[in-house]
Amino acid sequence: QVQLIESGGGLVQAGGSLRLSCVASGTPFSTFAMGWFRQAPGKEREIVAAISRRSNTYYVNSVKGRFTISRDNAENTVYLQMNSLEPEDTAVYYCAARPGASGALVRAGSYDFWGQGTQVTVSS
């Protein structure tokens, strides 16, 4: 089994930064495709960023240049560094994992395991 625990959410002013972390149980983490999704009130869950086992990355257009996804296999952790935050980034952010996948996965249905979510609120 795989368990994912997100942390790092909070309330930040527009223009500020947050770093989300997702720690995964289960081995080998280095073979997991990982992703970050978000869901705002009244909207469907959307891909934010994804990273493959070989650290190929994908970003939704709205966060390109502002967010960076990375992974530390020694710590079983994936990160989402969020800079220049905007009120439109307010959402619950979810970490997701797909063991054994080769590429960066962008569809929610491609992931087998999900964290509980962490709230990010950006005030203006």
Backbone as CSV, one residue per row, in Angstrom:
resi,resn,N_x,N_y,N_z,CA_x,CA_y,CA_z,C_x,C_y,C_z
1,GLN,0.814,-1.165,0.000,0.000,0.000,0.000,0.876,1.254,0.000
2,VAL,0.290,2.343,-0.485,0.965,3.628,-0.533,0.125,4.638,0.233
3,GLN,0.763,5.374,1.106,0.113,6.461,1.821,0.843,7.759,1.517
4,LEU,0.080,8.815,1.289,0.631,10.113,0.936,0.169,11.146,1.957
5,ILE,1.102,11.923,2.460,0.801,12.948,3.445,1.317,14.285,2.930
6,GLU,0.386,15.204,2.667,0.751,16.542,2.217,0.920,17.474,3.403
7,SER,1.763,18.476,3.213,1.919,19.522,4.202,2.403,20.782,3.504
8,GLY,2.349,21.890,4.210,2.881,23.138,3.702,1.855,24.149,3.252
9,GLY,0.586,23.777,3.245,-0.440,24.727,2.869,-0.628,25.785,3.939
10,GLY,-1.381,26.803,3.584,-1.641,27.872,4.517,-2.211,29.073,3.822
11,LEU,-2.232,30.169,4.542,-2.736,31.439,4.029,-1.555,32.337,3.731
12,VAL,-1.544,32.898,2.542,-0.453,33.762,2.125,-1.023,34.923,1.317
13,GLN,-0.354,36.051,1.367,-0.769,37.202,0.578,-0.358,37.031,-0.874
14,ALA,-1.107,37.663,-1.754,-0.761,37.641,-3.171,0.685,38.094,-3.363
15,GLY,1.381,37.375,-4.229,2.784,37.642,-4.465,3.723,36.840,-3.594
16,GLY,3.192,36.172,-2.600,3.998,35.383,-1.706,4.284,34.000,-2.236
17,SER,4.934,33.200,-1.396,5.372,31.862,-1.778,4.999,30.843,-0.725
18,LEU,4.797,29.624,-1.172,4.623,28.473,-0.311,5.322,27.291,-0.953
19,ARG,5.760,26.355,-0.128,6.284,25.098,-0.625,5.488,23.956,-0.034
20,LEU,4.825,23.209,-0.889,4.089,22.034,-0.472,4.998,20.816,-0.513
21,SER,4.803,19.922,0.441,5.543,18.675,0.488,4.575,17.514,0.535
22,CYS,4.967,16.411,-0.063,4.188,15.189,-0.023,5.146,14.045,0.248
23,VAL,4.981,13.407,1.392,5.817,12.285,1.783,5.053,10.999,1.514
24,ALA,5.681,10.086,0.812,5.053,8.837,0.418,5.644,7.665,1.173
25,SER,4.772,6.837,1.702,5.193,5.529,2.168,5.080,4.554,1.005
26,GLY,5.809,3.455,1.092,5.814,2.507,-0.004,7.087,2.617,-0.812
27,THR,7.571,1.490,-1.237,8.839,1.455,-1.971,8.678,0.655,-3.252
28,PRO,9.497,0.895,-4.234,10.485,1.974,-4.270,9.871,3.268,-4.783
29,PHE,9.995,4.325,-3.998,9.444,5.617,-4.382,10.011,6.101,-5.710
30,SER,11.254,5.727,-5.999,11.890,6.195,-7.221,11.177,5.723,-8.484
31,THR,10.305,4.738,-8.380,9.549,4.253,-9.530,8.159,4.872,-9.633
32,PHE,7.814,5.783,-8.731,6.483,6.390,-8.725,6.436,7.605,-9.634
33,ALA,5.423,7.680,-10.476,5.052,8.956,-11.064,4.250,9.736,-10.032
34,MET,4.530,11.018,-9.894,3.896,11.843,-8.876,3.262,13.066,-9.518
35,GLY,2.187,13.517,-8.907,1.514,14.698,-9.421,0.909,15.534,-8.320
36,TRP,0.688,16.795,-8.653,-0.060,17.717,-7.809,-1.294,18.167,-8.566
37,PHE,-2.432,18.065,-7.918,-3.700,18.529,-8.441,-4.280,19.548,-7.481
38,ARG,-5.233,20.327,-7.963,-5.927,21.256,-7.081,-7.398,21.321,-7.453
39,GLN,-8.197,21.659,-6.464,-9.626,21.802,-6.668,-10.109,23.022,-5.900
40,ALA,-10.602,23.996,-6.637,-11.162,25.201,-6.058,-12.668,25.040,-5.907
41,PRO,-13.281,25.811,-5.008,-14.734,25.718,-4.851,-15.457,25.955,-6.164
42,GLY,-16.372,25.069,-6.486,-17.164,25.200,-7.689,-16.463,24.799,-8.966
43,LYS,-15.246,24.291,-8.879,-14.502,23.891,-10.061,-14.091,22.428,-9.951
44,GLU,-13.803,21.838,-11.090,-13.354,20.451,-11.099,-11.878,20.373,-10.755
45,ARG,-11.466,19.199,-10.324,-10.064,18.992,-10.002,-9.221,19.086,-11.269
46,GLU,-8.105,19.802,-11.174,-7.263,19.996,-12.333,-5.815,19.666,-12.007
47,ILE,-5.105,19.233,-13.033,-3.677,18.998,-12.899,-2.967,20.325,-12.705
48,VAL,-2.011,20.343,-11.802,-1.146,21.499,-11.602,0.240,21.211,-12.153
49,ALA,0.827,20.105,-11.717,2.167,19.731,-12.144,2.331,18.240,-11.953
50,ALA,3.213,17.649,-12.739,3.498,16.230,-12.623,4.976,15.998,-12.877
51,ILE,5.486,14.923,-12.298,6.889,14.583,-12.461,7.010,13.074,-12.581
52,SER,7.807,12.640,-13.531,8.001,11.223,-13.764,9.109,10.671,-12.889
53,ARG,9.278,9.367,-12.959,10.355,8.711,-12.214,11.723,9.195,-12.661
54,ARG,11.822,9.684,-13.880,13.068,10.215,-14.407,13.121,11.744,-14.358
55,SER,12.173,12.344,-13.644,12.106,13.780,-13.404,11.752,14.596,-14.642
56,ASN,11.107,13.982,-15.621,10.439,14.777,-16.637,9.241,15.455,-15.996
57,THR,8.972,16.691,-16.369,7.936,17.468,-15.690,6.899,18.004,-16.655
58,TYR,5.742,18.288,-16.096,4.638,18.910,-16.809,4.017,19.965,-15.902
59,TYR,3.603,21.095,-16.495,2.907,22.146,-15.763,1.706,22.621,-16.555
60,VAL,0.619,22.845,-15.854,-0.510,23.493,-16.490,-0.103,24.933,-16.836
61,ASN,-0.643,25.451,-17.933,-0.189,26.745,-18.432,-0.291,27.858,-17.391
62,SER,-1.301,27.821,-16.559,-1.534,28.912,-15.625,-0.463,29.033,-14.542
63,VAL,0.354,28.003,-14.342,1.377,28.063,-13.304,2.788,28.048,-13.862
64,LYS,2.944,27.939,-15.160,4.277,27.910,-15.757,5.042,29.189,-15.417
65,GLY,6.275,29.012,-15.007,7.105,30.134,-14.620,6.945,30.550,-13.178
66,ARG,5.932,30.041,-12.500,5.697,30.379,-11.100,5.881,29.190,-10.161
67,PHE,5.493,28.003,-10.607,5.554,26.805,-9.777,6.655,25.884,-10.286
68,THR,7.255,25.133,-9.373,8.260,24.141,-9.716,7.990,22.864,-8.946
69,ILE,7.872,21.760,-9.658,7.734,20.460,-9.023,9.105,19.786,-9.013
70,SER,9.406,19.117,-7.919,10.670,18.404,-7.805,10.473,17.204,-6.897
71,ARG,11.450,16.326,-6.895,11.365,15.150,-6.041,12.716,14.850,-5.428
72,ASP,12.664,14.264,-4.243,13.852,13.819,-3.537,13.609,12.354,-3.211
73,ASN,14.174,11.481,-4.020,13.902,10.057,-3.854,14.450,9.509,-2.538
74,ALA,15.546,10.083,-2.051,16.105,9.625,-0.793,15.170,9.906,0.374
75,GLU,14.321,10.931,0.240,13.383,11.296,1.293,11.952,10.877,0.979
76,ASN,11.739,10.170,-0.123,10.393,9.750,-0.537,9.431,10.933,-0.590
77,THR,9.893,12.033,-1.126,9.130,13.274,-1.066,9.077,13.962,-2.418
78,VAL,7.908,14.490,-2.737,7.750,15.363,-3.881,7.354,16.740,-3.358
79,TYR,7.856,17.784,-4.007,7.621,19.157,-3.583,6.921,19.937,-4.686
80,LEU,6.203,20.950,-4.267,5.674,21.939,-5.191,6.018,23.314,-4.635
81,GLN,7.010,23.946,-5.237,7.378,25.302,-4.865,6.484,26.261,-5.627
82,MET,5.766,27.095,-4.911,4.796,28.007,-5.511,5.228,29.431,-5.210
83,ASN,5.576,30.163,-6.246,5.986,31.555,-6.129,4.982,32.456,-6.829
84,SER,5.041,33.731,-6.503,4.156,34.728,-7.118,2.707,34.276,-7.080
85,LEU,2.276,33.843,-5.914,0.932,33.294,-5.773,-0.125,34.359,-6.039
86,GLU,-1.208,33.908,-6.626,-2.332,34.757,-6.988,-3.592,34.234,-6.317
87,PRO,-4.588,35.106,-6.098,-5.834,34.612,-5.501,-6.448,33.448,-6.271
88,GLU,-6.239,33.408,-7.573,-6.772,32.326,-8.392,-6.125,30.980,-8.083
89,ASP,-5.017,30.982,-7.352,-4.376,29.735,-6.944,-5.030,29.120,-5.715
90,THR,-5.959,29.812,-5.099,-6.627,29.301,-3.906,-7.369,28.012,-4.235
91,ALA,-7.070,26.958,-3.491,-7.660,25.652,-3.741,-7.147,24.683,-2.686
92,VAL,-7.758,23.516,-2.661,-7.181,22.391,-1.944,-6.244,21.677,-2.906
93,TYR,-5.026,21.461,-2.472,-4.006,20.828,-3.298,-3.815,19.385,-2.855
94,TYR,-3.798,18.489,-3.827,-3.695,17.064,-3.578,-2.461,16.486,-4.238
95,CYS,-1.785,15.637,-3.514,-0.677,14.855,-4.033,-1.205,13.510,-4.518
96,ALA,-0.646,13.002,-5.599,-1.082,11.728,-6.152,0.119,10.915,-6.609
97,ALA,-0.028,9.596,-6.589,1.055,8.687,-6.940,0.555,7.565,-7.829
98,ARG,1.387,7.184,-8.766,1.141,6.027,-9.616,2.414,5.194,-9.647
99,PRO,2.475,4.109,-8.868,3.666,3.266,-8.903,3.877,2.635,-10.265
100,GLY,5.111,2.601,-10.683,5.487,1.868,-11.883,5.296,2.586,-13.190
101,ALA,4.758,3.785,-13.184,4.548,4.519,-14.421,5.863,5.073,-14.945
102,SER,5.936,5.217,-16.266,7.163,5.681,-16.892,7.224,7.185,-17.078
103,GLY,6.103,7.805,-17.402,6.079,9.211,-17.736,5.359,10.062,-16.711
104,ALA,5.359,11.354,-16.968,4.586,12.292,-16.162,3.116,12.183,-16.575
105,LEU,2.251,11.925,-15.614,0.839,11.674,-15.871,0.021,12.909,-15.564
106,VAL,-0.896,13.244,-16.458,-1.642,14.489,-16.327,-3.119,14.279,-16.035
107,ARG,-3.619,13.070,-16.138,-5.025,12.801,-15.864,-5.191,12.220,-14.475
108,ALA,-6.179,12.720,-13.752,-6.417,12.256,-12.397,-6.663,10.759,-12.357
109,GLY,-7.350,10.241,-13.370,-7.652,8.824,-13.410,-6.447,7.936,-13.589
110,SER,-5.304,8.512,-13.923,-4.088,7.728,-14.076,-3.431,7.388,-12.748
111,TYR,-3.837,8.052,-11.685,-3.205,7.888,-10.380,-3.981,6.924,-9.503
112,ASP,-3.242,6.126,-8.755,-3.832,5.108,-7.900,-3.999,5.555,-6.454
113,PHE,-3.163,6.470,-5.997,-3.149,6.849,-4.589,-3.167,8.357,-4.455
114,TRP,-3.883,8.825,-3.427,-4.091,10.254,-3.218,-3.898,10.621,-1.757
115,GLY,-3.359,11.807,-1.546,-3.300,12.354,-0.207,-4.615,12.978,0.193
116,GLN,-4.647,13.472,1.421,-5.884,14.019,1.972,-6.144,15.455,1.550
117,GLY,-5.153,16.114,1.005,-5.282,17.485,0.566,-4.786,18.475,1.594
118,THR,-4.276,19.587,1.109,-3.848,20.676,1.971,-4.359,21.985,1.380
119,GLN,-4.925,22.821,2.231,-5.564,24.053,1.776,-4.530,25.131,1.527
120,VAL,-4.623,25.763,0.369,-3.833,26.939,0.042,-4.797,28.087,-0.200
121,THR,-4.633,29.153,0.556,-5.482,30.328,0.416,-4.597,31.535,0.159
122,VAL,-4.866,32.230,-0.925,-4.092,33.405,-1.313,-5.007,34.611,-1.223
123,SER,-4.668,35.542,-0.370,-5.487,36.715,-0.152,-4.986,37.880,-0.985
124,SER,-5.903,38.742,-1.374,-5.573,39.955,-2.105,-5.786,41.174,-1.240
